[in-house]
Amino acid sequence: MSLRLEEVHYTIDRKKLLKDVNISCEAGQLSAIVGPNGAGKSTALKLMSGDLAPTSGTTLLNLAEVSSYSARELALRRAVMPQQTTPAFGLKVWEMVQLGRAPFAENLVLSSEYVEKSLRIVDAMHLAERELMTLSGGEKQRILLAKALAQVSVEDASVSEGKFLLLDEPTASLDLKQAQTVMKILRAAADSGIGVVVVIHDIASVRRYGDTVFLLKDGGVAYAGEPKIVLTAERIADSYDVDFETAEGSISF
């Protein structure tokens, strides 16, 4: 039960964004994709989600090519929390999270149970009746996380493979306490058997909560492995083109 990019290249407008990228993420693990801006992190995540097709190479979800799944089949197997999303005018928080249950053939009572469970996980039940557009940036992030959690929180009877949760900068709009809470939620999701793949700039959190990290630079995987081994001050300084003191500070929690 895995989500993989195998020898993937991605080119747009003659610009090579990814070059010979190999990333393998397993169900039940928290995998992080890190690197400087422009390294190809978000592109890699979009390829893994099936939102983009590689120029060459293969994207595999549970050993089948992502392109072989229908939109609903993909939705039953993976949820995506993008870095930016189109504002949902007129939607209340409860309705937004309930969209995560749309792929499932279930009654409203069961759907509501999963919505409530997900809102409680992110400590946002008190926001359930609020209009989404009235929330702060941090609150919206938590609601989008709840929606994604609602989508992967239960195994559909027709889907026996592992599920994956893909997130692009889920802590970007959060303060330190909220960011730590989100990372604990993602860690718990991975421990429950969900494959969590996160693009993130918070190196210290990756070292603390991650199982595997892929450090991208110039469109390729520069280093991969266990976070505390891969994310050293020396490698961060080299990959991010910063001085050693700055790199050392980034790995301190």
C-alpha positions as CSV (number, residue, x, y, z in Angstrom):
1,M,0.0,0.0,0.0
2,S,2.0,2.9,-1.3
3,L,2.0,6.1,-3.3
4,R,5.0,6.5,-5.6
5,L,6.6,8.6,-8.3
6,E,8.9,6.5,-10.3
7,E,11.5,8.1,-12.6
8,V,9.2,11.1,-13.1
9,H,10.0,14.1,-15.2
10,Y,7.7,17.0,-15.5
11,T,8.2,19.8,-18.1
12,I,6.0,22.8,-18.8
13,D,6.7,25.5,-21.4
14,R,10.0,23.9,-22.0
15,K,11.0,24.3,-18.4
16,K,11.9,21.1,-16.5
17,L,10.3,21.4,-13.1
18,L,11.0,17.8,-12.0
19,K,13.9,15.6,-13.2
20,D,14.1,11.8,-12.6
21,V,12.2,12.0,-9.3
22,N,11.6,8.9,-7.2
23,I,9.4,9.2,-4.2
24,S,7.8,6.3,-2.3
25,C,5.3,7.0,0.5
26,E,3.8,4.1,2.5
27,A,0.4,3.8,4.2
28,G,0.8,4.3,8.0
29,Q,3.7,6.7,7.6
30,L,4.1,10.4,7.6
31,S,6.3,11.4,4.6
32,A,7.5,15.0,4.1
33,I,8.6,16.7,1.0
34,V,10.9,19.7,1.8
35,G,13.2,22.0,-0.1
36,P,13.7,25.7,-1.1
37,N,11.1,27.6,-3.1
38,G,11.0,26.5,-6.7
39,A,12.5,23.1,-6.0
40,G,9.3,21.3,-7.3
41,K,7.6,20.3,-4.0
42,S,4.1,21.3,-4.9
43,T,4.5,19.9,-8.4
44,A,5.5,16.6,-7.0
45,L,2.4,16.6,-4.7
46,K,0.1,17.4,-7.6
47,L,1.6,14.5,-9.6
48,M,1.1,12.2,-6.6
49,S,-2.6,13.3,-6.3
50,G,-3.3,12.8,-10.0
51,D,-4.0,16.4,-10.6
52,L,-1.0,16.5,-13.0
53,A,0.3,13.8,-15.3
54,P,4.0,13.3,-15.6
55,T,5.8,14.2,-18.9
56,S,7.5,10.8,-18.5
57,G,7.7,8.3,-15.7
58,T,4.9,6.8,-13.6
59,T,2.7,7.7,-10.7
60,L,1.5,4.6,-8.8
61,L,-1.2,4.4,-6.2
62,N,-1.4,1.0,-4.5
63,L,0.5,-0.5,-7.5
64,A,-1.9,0.9,-10.1
65,E,-1.3,3.9,-12.3
66,V,-3.1,6.9,-10.9
67,S,-4.4,7.6,-14.4
68,S,-6.2,4.3,-14.4
69,Y,-8.6,5.4,-11.6
70,S,-11.8,7.3,-12.2
71,A,-12.3,10.6,-10.3
72,R,-14.5,8.9,-7.8
73,E,-12.2,6.0,-7.4
74,L,-9.3,8.4,-6.6
75,A,-11.5,10.3,-4.2
76,L,-12.2,7.1,-2.3
77,R,-8.5,6.5,-1.9
78,R,-6.9,9.9,-1.3
79,A,-7.8,13.3,-0.1
80,V,-5.9,16.5,-1.0
81,M,-5.6,19.7,1.0
82,P,-4.1,22.3,-1.5
83,Q,-2.1,25.3,-0.5
84,Q,-4.7,27.6,-1.9
85,T,-8.4,26.9,-2.6
86,T,-11.2,28.8,-4.3
87,P,-13.3,30.5,-1.6
88,A,-16.6,28.7,-1.2
89,F,-19.1,31.6,-1.0
90,G,-22.2,30.9,1.0
91,L,-21.0,27.6,2.4
92,K,-21.1,27.1,6.2
93,V,-18.3,25.2,7.9
94,W,-20.4,22.1,8.4
95,E,-21.3,22.0,4.7
96,M,-17.7,22.5,3.6
97,V,-16.5,19.5,5.7
98,Q,-19.4,17.4,4.5
99,L,-18.1,17.8,1.0
100,G,-15.4,15.4,2.0
101,R,-18.0,12.7,2.3
102,A,-19.4,13.3,-1.2
103,P,-17.7,10.3,-2.8
104,F,-19.2,7.8,-0.4
105,A,-22.6,6.1,-0.8
106,E,-23.9,6.6,2.7
107,N,-26.9,8.1,4.4
108,L,-27.0,11.6,6.0
109,V,-26.8,10.3,9.5
110,L,-23.6,8.4,8.9
111,S,-22.1,11.3,6.9
112,S,-22.9,13.7,9.8
113,E,-21.1,11.4,12.2
114,Y,-17.9,11.6,10.2
115,V,-18.2,15.4,9.8
116,E,-18.6,15.9,13.5
117,K,-15.7,13.5,14.3
118,S,-13.4,15.5,11.9
119,L,-14.5,18.9,13.3
120,R,-13.8,17.6,16.8
121,I,-10.3,16.4,15.8
122,V,-9.4,19.9,14.7
123,D,-11.2,21.5,17.6
124,A,-13.7,23.4,15.4
125,M,-17.1,22.1,16.4
126,H,-17.9,25.6,17.7
127,L,-17.4,26.9,14.2
128,A,-19.8,24.5,12.5
129,E,-22.6,27.0,11.8
130,R,-20.2,29.8,10.8
131,E,-20.0,31.1,7.2
132,L,-16.7,29.9,5.8
133,M,-15.8,33.3,4.4
134,T,-16.1,34.9,7.9
135,L,-13.2,32.8,9.3
136,S,-9.6,33.8,9.8
137,G,-6.9,32.3,7.6
138,G,-5.9,29.9,10.4
139,E,-9.5,28.8,11.0
140,K,-10.0,28.1,7.3
141,Q,-6.9,25.9,7.3
142,R,-8.3,23.8,10.1
143,I,-11.6,23.5,8.3
144,L,-9.9,22.3,5.1
145,L,-8.0,19.8,7.2
146,A,-11.2,18.6,8.7
147,K,-12.7,18.2,5.2
148,A,-9.7,16.1,4.2
149,L,-9.8,14.0,7.3
150,A,-13.5,13.4,6.8
151,Q,-12.7,12.0,3.4
152,V,-10.1,9.4,4.6
153,S,-11.4,8.7,8.0
154,V,-13.2,5.5,7.1
155,E,-12.7,2.6,4.8
156,D,-15.4,2.3,2.1
157,A,-16.6,-1.3,1.7
158,S,-15.4,-1.4,-1.9
159,V,-11.9,-0.1,-1.1
160,S,-9.5,-2.4,0.7
161,E,-6.3,-0.6,-0.1
162,G,-4.6,2.0,2.1
163,K,-5.7,5.6,1.9
164,F,-3.6,8.7,1.6
165,L,-3.8,12.2,2.8
166,L,-1.9,14.8,0.7
167,L,-1.3,18.3,2.2
168,D,0.4,21.3,0.7
169,E,1.7,23.6,3.5
170,P,-1.0,22.7,6.1
171,T,0.6,24.9,8.8
172,A,1.3,28.0,6.7
173,S,-1.4,30.2,8.3
174,L,-1.1,28.9,11.8
175,D,0.6,30.1,14.9
176,L,3.1,27.9,16.7
177,K,0.6,26.2,19.0
178,Q,-1.9,25.6,16.1
179,A,0.9,24.3,13.9
180,Q,2.1,21.8,16.5
181,T,-1.5,20.7,17.0
182,V,-1.9,20.0,13.3
183,M,1.3,18.0,13.2
184,K,0.1,15.9,16.1
185,I,-3.2,15.3,14.2
186,L,-1.2,14.2,11.1
187,R,1.0,12.0,13.2
188,A,-2.1,10.3,14.7
189,A,-3.6,9.9,11.2
190,A,-0.4,8.1,10.1
191,D,-0.4,5.9,13.2
192,S,-4.0,4.9,12.4
193,G,-2.9,3.5,9.0
194,I,-3.4,6.5,6.7
195,G,-0.5,7.4,4.5
196,V,0.2,11.1,5.1
197,V,2.3,13.1,2.6
198,V,3.0,16.7,3.4
199,V,4.8,19.5,1.7
200,I,6.1,21.8,4.4
201,H,8.8,24.3,5.3
202,D,8.9,23.5,9.0
203,I,12.1,21.4,9.2
204,A,12.0,21.0,12.9
205,S,8.4,19.5,12.8
206,V,9.5,17.1,10.1
207,R,12.4,15.9,12.3
208,R,10.0,15.5,15.2
209,Y,7.0,13.9,13.6
210,G,8.0,12.5,10.3
211,D,9.0,9.0,9.3
212,T,10.5,9.8,5.9
213,V,11.7,12.9,4.2
214,F,12.5,13.8,0.6
215,L,14.7,16.9,0.3
216,L,14.2,18.4,-3.2
217,K,16.6,20.8,-4.9
218,D,16.5,22.1,-8.5
219,G,13.7,19.7,-9.4
220,G,15.4,16.5,-8.2
221,V,15.6,14.5,-4.9
222,A,18.9,15.5,-3.3
223,Y,18.5,13.4,-0.2
224,A,15.9,10.9,1.1
225,G,15.5,8.9,4.3
226,E,14.9,9.2,8.0
227,P,14.4,12.9,8.9
228,K,16.9,13.1,11.7
229,I,19.5,11.5,9.5
230,V,18.7,13.4,6.3
231,L,18.0,16.9,7.7
232,T,21.4,17.9,9.1
233,A,22.6,21.5,9.3
234,E,25.2,20.8,6.6
235,R,22.7,19.5,4.1
236,I,20.2,22.2,4.8
237,A,22.8,24.9,4.4
238,D,23.8,23.4,1.1
239,S,20.3,22.8,-0.2
240,Y,18.8,26.1,0.9
241,D,21.9,28.1,0.2
242,V,22.0,29.6,3.7
243,D,24.7,29.9,6.3
244,F,25.4,27.2,8.8
245,E,23.9,29.1,11.8
246,T,20.6,29.7,10.0
247,A,20.5,26.0,9.0
248,E,21.2,24.9,12.5
249,G,18.4,27.1,13.9
250,S,15.9,25.5,11.4
251,I,16.3,22.0,13.0
252,S,15.7,23.2,16.5
253,F,12.2,22.7,17.9
